[in-house]
Amino acid sequence: MDGVPESHNGWTFLTNHARVLAAIAENQSARVRDIAARCRLTERAVQKIIADLEQAGYLSHVRQGRGNAYQIDPAKILRHPTEAGQGLTVASLLSLLIQDEDRRAMPSAEPTHASG
């Protein structure tokens, strides 16, 4: 079946909600189709995740022509009691994910070793 990402068995460190949020943070006017391809999810799954994030107040959107422009609330506290208790925000999560993306996008250099 075309357009359906490969299934993944097993567990992962990031939830699909975090992946979708990070994809939107990277491109606030991304189409659901593009988010789905980037996150290796179906379009229907992405639509459901976006609805969840909007209902919880993490995300909102406005129509722009035929597409949407998304707005993330960076000050919103993360939902899990462990992170919420520490006051961790969406901005803190996204900064970690974006730092990782930036690092992976940089050309790798040979490690340097200090000589003593």
Protein Blocks (a to p, Z undefined) as FASTA:
>chain_A
ZZiacddedddfbdfklmmmmmmmmmmkbcfklmmmmnopafklmmmmmmmmmmnopacc
ddehjbccddddfkbccfblklmmnopafklmmmmmmmmmmmmmpccdddddddZZ
